[in-house]
Amino acid sequence: MLCIFVENTSTKAFKGTYIFIYSGVRNYAMAVKKAGTPEIKEILTRHLVEALDMHEQISAYMVEKGWCHTWDTNEQITLDLNNINTGLDLPTL
């Protein structure tokens, strides 16, 4: 489940990192599957494992902060809708 939260000065860099890691896991998994040599496959697999470890740490941090409710879909939907409404209420620049 991808958790949505409104950017502010304390979460802006964190959100960017989370999205980068999330995309990286997917991209590394596809690259491992298509690796041309065993050596490249080994390197990509190592990077995939590191990206998965980072994704796990970030996800745990988000759950700890209350930014993501991975096991309670109703709570996550409520949180996401509140964050969307907050974002819509922010003044535009």
N, C-alpha and C positions, 0 to 999 in steps of 0.2 A: 504494500500500500504506500503510495506516495503521499506524504503529509504536506499540507499547504499551510504556510503562515506568512503573515505580513512582514515585509522588510522594515527594519529600523536600523539605527546605527549599531546596535549590539548584535543583530542577527544577519546583517547584509553579507558580510564576508563568510559567515558560517553557511548560509543558504547556498551561496555560490559554490563552496567547497562540497556540500552534500550533493548538489546536482551534478557536479563534475565527477565525483566518485561513482554516483549512480549510473551515469552514462559510461564511465570507464569500465565498470564491471561488465556491462552488456557488450561493449566494443571488444574488450579483451576476450570474452567468451567466444565471440564470433571469429576473432583472429586466431585463437588457438585451434579452432575447428578447421581453419583453412591454411594453417601453417604449412609451408613447403618442405621444411626439413625438421628432423628431430631436435636439432639445436635451437632453432627458432621457436619450435613448440615448447621446449623447456623454458626458454626465457619468457615467453608470453604467459605460460602457466604460472611461473613465479610472480609475474606482475599481477596476474588475475588473483592469486591468493592474497597478495598484499592489498589489492583494492577491496577484496571481500572483507578482510580484517578491518580496514578503515571504515567501510560501510557499516559493519557491525558496531564499531565504536561510536560512530556518529549517530546511528539509529538508537543505541542505548542512551546516549546523551540527550537526544530529542525526547525520548520517553521519560527520562528523569526530569527534564525541564517542563514536561506537560505539553510539549509541542506536537506530540504524535501519540495516538492511542491505537496501537497496532492490533490489539485483541478486542477492542470494543468499537465496532463499526459505527454504531449510533452516536457514541461520544465523539468519534473522529469527524463524522459528518457535521455534527453541531459545531465543533471547533472550527472546521473549515468554513462553514457558512458565516460564523461570527467574524472570522478573519477576512473573508471576502467582503462582508458588509463594512468592516472597519476600513479596508482598503478603498472601497468606493466612497467612503465618507471623507477620506483625506483630501485636503485641498490640492488642486492641480497646479503645477508650476507653469 
